[in-house]
Amino acid sequence: MFNYQTTNTTVNLSFSKEFLSSSEVVKFIETLRIKELLSKSQMTEEQALQLDEEIKEEWWQKNQARFLEKIK
């Protein structure tokens, strides 16, 4: 079962729990939240890519020892 209803400003979804697992529903909701935040952002693509690199670099600096120890 899958149903949806739209208005001028919203979309309402209804589907069986068997259609998506709980983790898939959470991922879907997170994706929608990200899209909403991005639509409100004043950030340029270049700024977003720079931020992405900074976040990855920061994460790697905090976590690299954990991964490098596994290689030894």
FISE-186241 format. One line per field, with one value per residue: residue number from 1; residue in one letter; chain; x, y, z of N, C-alpha, C in turn. Coordinates in pm, 1 decimal. Each point is the difference from the previous one (the first is absolute). Layout:
k c(NUM, ...) .
r c(a, ...) .
c c(A, ...) .
n.X c(X, ...) .
n.Y c(Y, ...) .
n.Z c(Z, ...) .
ca.X c(X, ...) .
ca.Y c(Y, ...) .
ca.Z c(Z, ...) .
c.X c(X, ...) .
c.Y c(Y, ...) .
c.Z c(Z, ...) .
This chain:
k c(1, 2, 3, 4, 5, 6, 7, 8, 9, 10, 11, 12, 13, 14, 15, 16, 17, 18, 19, 20, 21, 22, 23, 24, 25, 26, 27, 28, 29, 30, 31, 32, 33, 34, 35, 36, 37, 38, 39, 40, 41, 42, 43, 44, 45, 46, 47, 48, 49, 50, 51, 52, 53, 54, 55, 56, 57, 58, 59, 60, 61, 62, 63, 64, 65, 66, 67, 68, 69, 70, 71, 72) .
r c(m, f, n, y, q, t, t, n, t, t, v, n, l, s, f, s, k, e, f, l, s, s, s, e, v, v, k, f, i, e, t, l, r, i, k, e, l, l, s, k, s, q, m, t, e, e, q, a, l, q, l, d, e, e, i, k, e, e, w, w, q, k, n, q, a, r, f, l, e, k, i, k) .
c c(A, A, A, A, A, A, A, A, A, A, A, A, A, A, A, A, A, A, A, A, A, A, A, A, A, A, A, A, A, A, A, A, A, A, A, A, A, A, A, A, A, A, A, A, A, A, A, A, A, A, A, A, A, A, A, A, A, A, A, A, A, A, A, A, A, A, A, A, A, A, A, A) .
n.X c(83.2, -28.6, -19.7, -37.9, 6.9, -27.5, 55.7, -33.3, 7.0, -74.9, 69.3, -106.7, 92.7, -50.1, 70.7, -7.4, 9.6, -61.9, -41.9, 28.7, 124.9, 9.5, 110.1, -71.8, -97.9, 87.1, 61.2, -121.5, -34.9, 115.8, -23.2, -125.6, 47.5, 91.0, -91.9, -74.4, 100.1, 27.9, -129.2, 28.6, 97.6, 83.2, 44.9, 114.1, 1.1, 77.9, -79.0, -100.3, 67.6, 31.0, -123.8, -38.9, 96.0, -38.3, -125.2, 28.4, 72.1, -94.2, -91.3, 76.0, 25.1, -127.9, -9.3, 102.3, 28.5, -128.8, 10.2, 94.7, -54.8, -108.6, 71.2, 49.0) .
n.Y c(-116.7, 92.5, 102.4, 99.4, 112.0, 84.8, 107.4, 125.3, -39.5, -109.0, -105.4, -76.6, -75.8, -108.1, -86.5, -123.7, -40.5, -87.1, 120.2, 59.4, -34.0, -9.8, -67.0, -60.6, -6.9, -31.6, -80.0, -40.5, -1.5, -58.7, -72.6, -12.1, -24.4, -76.9, -51.6, -4.3, -46.4, -83.2, -17.7, 2.9, -73.5, 92.0, -120.1, 39.2, -56.6, 99.6, 79.3, -61.9, 1.1, 125.9, 23.9, -66.1, 61.9, 112.4, -36.7, -42.7, 109.4, 73.2, -67.1, 9.2, 125.3, -2.8, -61.4, 63.3, 27.5, 8.6, 60.3, 85.3, -8.2, -3.2, 91.3, 41.4) .
n.Z c(0.0, -87.2, 82.2, -78.3, 68.8, -95.8, 55.3, 9.1, 126.9, -4.7, 39.3, 4.8, 59.8, -52.0, 75.0, -41.1, 125.2, -74.0, -41.9, 116.7, 23.6, 130.7, -25.5, -93.1, 89.2, 94.9, -86.8, -32.5, 127.5, 27.6, -106.1, 40.0, 121.6, -54.8, -81.0, 108.5, 73.6, -98.7, -4.9, 130.5, -43.6, 45.4, 33.7, -56.4, -119.8, -35.1, 69.0, -58.6, -114.4, 27.7, 40.5, -107.0, -65.6, 58.2, -18.9, -122.9, -17.6, 58.4, -70.0, -107.7, 34.5, 27.8, -116.9, -53.8, 125.7, 12.1, -118.0, 31.7, 121.1, -71.2, -65.3, 117.2) .
ca.X c(-83.2, 70.2, -90.8, 47.1, -95.4, 71.4, -69.6, 85.7, 125.8, 46.1, -24.2, -19.2, 25.1, -48.0, 38.9, 11.6, 129.3, 74.7, 54.8, 134.4, 42.4, 13.1, 122.2, -23.9, -87.2, 84.9, 85.1, -86.3, -30.4, 124.1, 21.2, -92.9, 46.6, 117.9, -48.3, -63.1, 106.7, 71.3, -83.7, 3.0, 139.3, 53.9, 134.3, 27.1, 49.3, 142.4, 6.4, -46.1, 107.2, 106.8, -46.4, 5.3, 140.1, 39.7, -64.3, 68.3, 134.6, -14.1, -37.7, 115.4, 95.2, -52.0, -23.8, 98.8, 73.7, -83.3, 11.1, 138.5, 34.6, -49.9, 86.2, 128.8) .
ca.Y c(116.7, 127.1, 108.7, 134.4, 107.9, 126.5, 127.6, 103.3, 15.3, -122.5, -133.9, -97.0, -136.8, -108.4, -127.9, -112.3, -14.5, -101.8, 63.5, 46.0, -29.8, 119.3, 73.1, 64.0, 115.1, 102.4, 54.4, 79.6, 123.1, 77.4, 55.0, 111.8, 110.1, 58.5, 76.5, 121.2, 89.7, 48.9, 96.1, 125.6, 42.7, 105.4, -45.6, -34.7, -136.3, 0.6, 4.4, -129.8, -97.1, 32.8, -46.4, -145.9, -38.5, 31.2, -98.1, -129.0, 11.0, 0.7, -135.5, -86.4, 32.2, -56.1, -144.7, -74.3, -97.1, -120.7, -75.7, -34.2, -109.2, -124.8, -36.5, -52.4) .
ca.Z c(0.0, -6.9, -33.7, 27.8, -21.3, -9.1, 7.8, -57.9, 74.7, 67.3, -53.5, 107.4, -44.5, 84.1, -58.3, 92.1, 66.6, -74.0, -119.4, 34.3, 136.5, 84.3, -35.8, -129.9, 24.5, 61.6, -106.2, -86.9, 72.1, 5.6, -134.2, -15.9, 85.0, -65.2, -115.3, 51.7, 44.4, -117.6, -72.2, 75.5, 13.3, -85.4, -31.1, -139.3, -16.1, 36.2, 146.3, 49.6, -23.2, 94.5, 130.5, -7.1, 16.7, 137.6, 88.6, -19.3, 55.6, 145.5, 40.3, -16.7, 105.9, 125.1, -7.1, -77.5, 81.6, 9.2, -123.7, -24.0, 91.6, -59.3, -112.7, 53.0) .
c.X c(88.8, -98.7, 68.3, -108.0, 79.9, -95.3, 91.7, 136.4, 54.5, -25.1, -11.3, 15.5, -57.0, 38.9, 14.4, 139.1, 87.5, 69.3, 143.7, 32.1, 10.6, 122.4, -15.2, -89.1, 82.1, 89.9, -79.7, -30.8, 123.4, 30.0, -90.7, 42.4, 120.3, -42.3, -65.0, 105.7, 75.9, -80.4, -0.1, 140.0, 35.1, 139.4, 13.3, 48.5, 145.9, 17.0, -42.1, 108.5, 116.3, -36.1, 5.7, 143.0, 47.6, -57.3, 69.4, 139.2, -4.1, -34.1, 121.4, 102.1, -42.8, -1.7, 110.7, 74.0, -76.0, 15.4, 143.7, 47.4, -44.6, 89.7, 127.8, -4.1) .
c.Y c(124.5, 105.9, 132.7, 99.9, 129.9, 117.2, 102.2, 6.0, -127.7, -124.8, -92.6, -139.8, -98.7, -130.9, -104.5, -4.2, -102.6, 58.8, 45.9, -40.4, 129.9, 81.2, 69.6, 123.0, 114.1, 63.6, 90.0, 135.2, 89.2, 65.0, 119.8, 119.8, 69.9, 84.3, 130.3, 101.1, 58.8, 105.6, 136.5, 59.8, 110.9, -38.0, -30.9, -144.2, -9.4, 2.3, -134.0, -106.3, 23.8, -49.0, -151.9, -49.0, 24.3, -101.8, -134.4, 1.3, -4.0, -139.9, -92.1, 25.0, -61.4, -152.6, -81.3, -105.6, -131.4, -88.6, -45.4, -111.9, -135.4, -48.9, -65.4, -145.8) .
c.Z c(0.0, -46.3, 27.1, -33.5, -1.6, 18.2, -65.9, 66.4, 62.1, -84.7, 120.1, -57.5, 100.3, -69.0, 108.8, 61.5, -70.8, -122.4, 21.7, 143.3, 78.7, -37.7, -135.0, 14.6, 59.7, -104.9, -94.3, 64.7, 8.6, -135.1, -23.9, 83.6, -61.5, -118.9, 44.9, 43.7, -118.0, -75.4, 67.9, 6.1, -98.5, -50.4, -149.9, -6.3, 41.5, 152.1, 60.5, -17.1, 96.0, 140.3, 8.2, 23.7, 142.9, 98.1, -12.2, 61.2, 152.9, 51.1, -6.9, 109.9, 133.1, -1.1, -65.9, 81.8, 9.7, -122.5, -25.8, 90.9, -56.7, -112.6, 48.4, 28.9) .
